Amino acid sequence: MTVFKGFLLLLKRESKSVSLYLVIFIAMAIVVQFSMGDNQPTAVFKSSETRIAIEDQDQSALSKSLVSYLKQTQSVKSDLDISTPDRIQENLYYSNVYSVIKIPEGFEKAYFDKQTPLTLINKPGFDSTYVTNQVNNFLKSVKVLHESGDSVAQAVQKVERYDNQKSKVTLVAKNKSGGEMPFHNYLFQYLPYILISMTSYSLGIILIIYAEPDKKRRMLCAPVSYRSMNLQLMLGAGIIGGGLWLLCAIILPTLLSAKSFLADPNLPYYLVNVALMILVSLALSYLMSKFIQRANIISSVTNVLGLGMSFLCGVFVPLSMLSPSIKKFTQFLPVYWYEETNGLIGYQTTFTASQKLDLYKGFGIQLLFVIALLSLGMLVGKLREQKI
């Protein structure tokens, strides 16, 4: 077991680099946990008030009802001077208000007879757009009801009554998460970057050192068969993979979110998905070791591959936010299928036949990537050995 002992000595030497990424992972997990409020679902949606100013020169039933309606939902500033264009621009510039509404005299008659819209002076942004949409929706609703035979007062009363109606929505989830993604799912979302980095700085560097021509010739002269050397290296890779699986898939999630993690009915699927991602990371490190001949440049390659796939495949940026063209490209990368499967596991507690098919499809494609990466690595390694 000389090769295996040497493997462990080199692993110990690289433990500082591996520990650094482990600390990064733990820090990311703690940040996510705090941002999620310890996995407590967020409160009910609350609409925010936008600061606006109104000048009603019409004093009609429609204009008064509009002002009253806006006061219920927005923060109306009545102490601001909006008498001149310069004053309006000053208040908008300093964000005293985000929208100025000047209702001209005769607006009610013009709106119902000539369909003349109400002009708002807005500061560009979401706040003013929200106010504009609210005003337009109110006026259109009143107009439709008025044309149907209601008086302006009756139409306004109906619109306000409809607007005050609330819909009670109950999200049913068998994992009792209320439709929320569990905390440990976000934990697993960030794993690919950490796993790729940790395996590169452990297995990748060790294999590069063993593949150096002088060391390779010395090993071939030793009374150890080539098959035995490979088996001992595989055993070392298994130690790394098994240790990462226990640490990242079981120990850390249990310590950070034991209650929800251990009670999750999809726990076996999480463990399988992480195990496959670890195999992908080990296979990728093996392939890199066949292309890279110097251990000091593996850091650059790891950063390009790890960060690149993390940003493109949904680790740092959710897949739902990526464009369809990027998604089509990233389907050729293994991390995409890990994240796709992780998302499916996180939102489902019982799977339909098609969902189970998608789940096993994600597992299978990751396994195919492992086989492909190992095959390519062995091919490149064979070609390099012929030159030694």
MIFISE-305510 format. One line per 5 residues: their letters; for each residue x, y, z of C-alpha. Coordinates in steps of 0.05 Angstrom, whole numbers, padded with zeros to 5 digits. Layout:
# residues N
a) X:Y:Z | ...
This chain:
# residues 388
mtvfk) 00000:00000:00000 | 00059:00046:-00013 | 00022:00087:-00066 | -00039:00095:-00021 | 00004:00118:00038
gflll) 00038:00169:-00007 | -00032:00191:-00030 | -00053:00204:00042 | 00011:00243:00056 | -00001:00288:-00004
lkres) -00074:00295:00016 | -00052:00318:00084 | -00005:00369:00052 | -00062:00398:00010 | -00111:00398:00068
ksvsl) -00104:00473:00079 | -00130:00489:00010 | -00187:00440:00017 | -00204:00469:00086 | -00207:00539:00056
ylvif) -00264:00519:00009 | -00298:00482:00066 | -00298:00546:00107 | -00326:00584:00046 | -00382:00533:00041
iamai) -00399:00538:00115 | -00399:00614:00111 | -00446:00613:00051 | -00492:00565:00087 | -00495:00610:00149
vvqfs) -00510:00671:00105 | -00566:00635:00070 | -00594:00611:00136 | -00596:00682:00165 | -00626:00710:00101
mgdnq) -00682:00659:00104 | -00696:00673:00177 | -00679:00602:00199 | -00725:00572:00146 | -00787:00611:00169
ptavf) -00833:00627:00111 | -00840:00700:00096 | -00900:00739:00118 | -00960:00758:00075 | -00946:00804:00017
ksset) -00954:00878:00035 | -00960:00932:-00016 | -00914:00992:-00005 | -00937:01064:-00006 | -00909:01112:-00058
riaie) -00902:01186:-00043 | -00946:01227:-00090 | -00974:01297:-00094 | -01043:01315:-00121 | -01074:01381:-00143
dqdqs) -01149:01375:-00157 | -01174:01434:-00197 | -01237:01398:-00221 | -01269:01383:-00153 | -01318:01336:-00188
alsks) -01346:01270:-00161 | -01296:01232:-00204 | -01235:01273:-00183 | -01254:01273:-00110 | -01264:01197:-00110
lvsyl) -01197:01187:-00145 | -01162:01230:-00092 | -01197:01191:-00036 | -01179:01125:-00069 | -01106:01143:-00075
kqtqs) -01102:01166:-00003 | -01122:01095:00018 | -01063:01062:-00017 | -01010:01116:-00027 | -00975:01168:00015
vksdl) -01004:01234:-00009 | -00961:01294:00007 | -01005:01356:00015 | -00952:01404:00041 | -00910:01407:-00023
distp) -00910:01464:-00072 | -00928:01437:-00142 | -00955:01502:-00170 | -00901:01511:-00223 | -00862:01464:-00269
driqe) -00797:01483:-00234 | -00825:01464:-00166 | -00851:01398:-00193 | -00784:01380:-00223 | -00748:01398:-00159
nlyys) -00793:01353:-00117 | -00785:01296:-00166 | -00709:01306:-00170 | -00700:01302:-00094 | -00750:01244:-00089
nvysv) -00797:01283:-00045 | -00850:01250:-00089 | -00847:01200:-00145 | -00910:01223:-00181 | -00948:01289:-00188
ikipe) -01021:01286:-00208 | -01053:01351:-00232 | -01128:01342:-00246 | -01150:01399:-00292 | -01216:01434:-00289
gfeka) -01270:01398:-00330 | -01233:01332:-00326 | -01295:01290:-00309 | -01334:01314:-00370 | -01273:01308:-00416
yfdkq) -01258:01237:-00391 | -01328:01210:-00401 | -01344:01248:-00466 | -01278:01250:-00502 | -01240:01195:-00465
tpltl) -01185:01245:-00448 | -01134:01209:-00404 | -01106:01239:-00340 | -01034:01261:-00348 | -00984:01245:-00292
inkpg) -00915:01276:-00283 | -00871:01218:-00260 | -00801:01205:-00238 | -00775:01145:-00278 | -00779:01080:-00239
fdsty) -00823:01025:-00213 | -00857:01069:-00160 | -00886:01118:-00210 | -00905:01063:-00258 | -00944:01029:-00202
vtnqv) -00982:01094:-00188 | -00997:01105:-00262 | -01025:01035:-00269 | -01068:01044:-00207 | -01097:01110:-00231
nnflk) -01112:01083:-00301 | -01144:01019:-00274 | -01189:01059:-00227 | -01212:01108:-00280 | -01224:01052:-00331
svkvl) -01265:01012:-00282 | -01307:01073:-00263 | -01318:01089:-00337 | -01341:01018:-00353 | -01391:01018:-00296
hesgd) -01415:01089:-00312 | -01428:01069:-00385 | -01467:01009:-00359 | -01517:01055:-00326 | -01488:01070:-00257
svaqa) -01478:01140:-00232 | -01407:01163:-00218 | -01419:01155:-00143 | -01447:01085:-00152 | -01390:01065:-00199
vqkve) -01338:01091:-00150 | -01371:01054:-00092 | -01369:00988:-00131 | -01297:00997:-00152 | -01275:01010:-00080
rydnq) -01315:00950:-00056 | -01284:00904:-00108 | -01215:00931:-00093 | -01222:00917:-00019 | -01241:00845:-00029
kskvt) -01186:00796:-00009 | -01174:00726:-00034 | -01153:00674:00016 | -01101:00628:-00014 | -01076:00567:00023
lvakn) -01014:00531:-00004 | -01018:00456:00009 | -00951:00422:00016 | -00942:00354:00047 | -00873:00372:00073
ksgge) -00907:00428:00113 | -00863:00481:00080 | -00922:00522:00055 | -00895:00519:-00015 | -00828:00547:00007
mpfhn) -00762:00516:-00014 | -00731:00484:00048 | -00667:00514:00074 | -00625:00452:00062 | -00644:00455:-00012
ylfqy) -00609:00522:-00018 | -00551:00491:00019 | -00545:00437:-00034 | -00553:00488:-00090 | -00484:00517:-00075
lpyil) -00449:00450:-00069 | -00424:00441:-00141 | -00375:00500:-00138 | -00348:00476:-00071 | -00343:00404:-00093
ismts) -00307:00420:-00158 | -00258:00464:-00121 | -00245:00415:-00064 | -00234:00355:-00110 | -00188:00395:-00155
yslgi) -00144:00416:-00097 | -00142:00346:-00069 | -00149:00292:-00121 | -00129:00335:-00181 | -00063:00360:-00151
iliiy) -00045:00291:-00124 | -00056:00257:-00192 | -00015:00311:-00226 | 00042:00299:-00178 | 00039:00223:-00189
aepdk) 00037:00235:-00265 | 00103:00273:-00266 | 00150:00236:-00314 | 00206:00223:-00263 | 00158:00198:-00209
krrml) 00120:00157:-00261 | 00184:00122:-00284 | 00206:00110:-00211 | 00139:00078:-00195 | 00141:00034:-00256
capvs) 00209:00008:-00233 | 00181:-00008:-00163 | 00158:-00079:-00146 | 00085:-00056:-00151 | 00042:-00076:-00209
yrsmn) 00009:-00023:-00252 | -00059:-00051:-00234 | -00043:-00046:-00160 | -00021:00026:-00167 | -00086:00045:-00201
lqlml) -00127:00009:-00149 | -00092:00045:-00093 | -00103:00112:-00128 | -00177:00094:-00137 | -00180:00077:-00063
gagii) -00152:00146:-00047 | -00203:00179:-00093 | -00257:00138:-00058 | -00233:00164:00010 | -00239:00236:-00016
ggglw) -00308:00224:-00047 | -00335:00188:00013 | -00309:00240:00061 | -00339:00297:00021 | -00406:00260:00016
llcai) -00409:00249:00092 | -00387:00320:00107 | -00426:00360:00056 | -00488:00317:00046 | -00501:00292:00117
ilptl) -00460:00324:00173 | -00464:00399:00154 | -00539:00398:00134 | -00555:00361:00198 | -00517:00411:00240
lsaks) -00547:00472:00206 | -00618:00448:00194 | -00628:00381:00229 | -00703:00387:00240 | -00724:00400:00168
fladp) -00668:00360:00136 | -00677:00294:00173 | -00753:00298:00167 | -00751:00311:00092 | -00784:00253:00054
nlpyy) -00737:00267:-00004 | -00674:00257:00037 | -00652:00194:-00003 | -00658:00233:-00068 | -00615:00290:-00041
lvnva) -00562:00240:-00019 | -00561:00206:-00088 | -00558:00272:-00125 | -00499:00297:-00083 | -00464:00230:-00091
lmilv) -00470:00236:-00166 | -00444:00307:-00165 | -00384:00284:-00124 | -00370:00230:-00176 | -00375:00283:-00231
slals) -00326:00328:-00193 | -00277:00270:-00182 | -00281:00251:-00256 | -00271:00323:-00276 | -00210:00328:-00231
ylmsk) -00183:00264:-00261 | -00192:00292:-00331 | -00158:00358:-00312 | -00099:00319:-00284 | -00088:00288:-00352
fiqra) -00087:00355:-00388 | -00049:00396:-00336 | 00024:00379:-00324 | 00040:00430:-00270 | 00003:00432:-00203
niiss) 00012:00507:-00195 | -00035:00524:-00252 | -00093:00481:-00230 | -00120:00540:-00189 | -00132:00580:-00253
vtnvl) -00165:00523:-00289 | -00209:00506:-00229 | -00232:00578:-00222 | -00251:00582:-00296 | -00288:00515:-00295
glgms) -00319:00521:-00226 | -00342:00593:-00230 | -00362:00588:-00303 | -00407:00528:-00292 | -00433:00557:-00227
flcgv) -00457:00621:-00260 | -00484:00587:-00322 | -00517:00526:-00291 | -00557:00555:-00233 | -00510:00553:-00173
fvpls) -00503:00627:-00161 | -00559:00651:-00208 | -00624:00610:-00206 | -00641:00573:-00269 | -00708:00610:-00273
mlsps) -00670:00675:-00285 | -00628:00648:-00343 | -00649:00660:-00415 | -00673:00601:-00457 | -00611:00605:-00502
ikkft) -00564:00599:-00442 | -00604:00541:-00415 | -00598:00504:-00481 | -00523:00512:-00478 | -00515:00493:-00405
qflpv) -00552:00427:-00416 | -00486:00402:-00442 | -00455:00414:-00373 | -00463:00366:-00315 | -00477:00419:-00262
ywyee) -00541:00440:-00299 | -00571:00371:-00289 | -00552:00371:-00216 | -00587:00438:-00205 | -00647:00417:-00246
tngli) -00654:00354:-00204 | -00642:00392:-00139 | -00698:00441:-00156 | -00746:00385:-00172 | -00730:00350:-00106
gyqtt) -00739:00415:-00067 | -00808:00432:-00092 | -00839:00363:-00094 | -00855:00314:-00038 | -00894:00265:-00080
ftasq) -00875:00254:-00153 | -00920:00239:-00212 | -00897:00189:-00264 | -00869:00244:-00309 | -00834:00278:-00251
kldly) -00801:00213:-00230 | -00779:00204:-00302 | -00747:00273:-00300 | -00715:00256:-00233 | -00683:00192:-00258
kgfgi) -00665:00227:-00323 | -00624:00278:-00282 | -00590:00222:-00244 | -00576:00183:-00308 | -00547:00241:-00346
qllfv) -00500:00258:-00289 | -00476:00186:-00288 | -00465:00189:-00364 | -00422:00251:-00353 | -00380:00212:-00303
ialls) -00369:00156:-00353 | -00353:00205:-00409 | -00303:00245:-00367 | -00268:00182:-00342 | -00265:00153:-00412
lgmlv) -00236:00217:-00441 | -00186:00221:-00383 | -00163:00149:-00394 | -00154:00162:-00468 | -00112:00225:-00456
gklre) -00073:00188:-00402 | -00058:00130:-00449 | -00033:00178:-00502 | 00012:00213:-00452 | 00040:00147:-00426
qki) 00062:00128:-00495 | 00108:00189:-00495 | 00141:00171:-00429
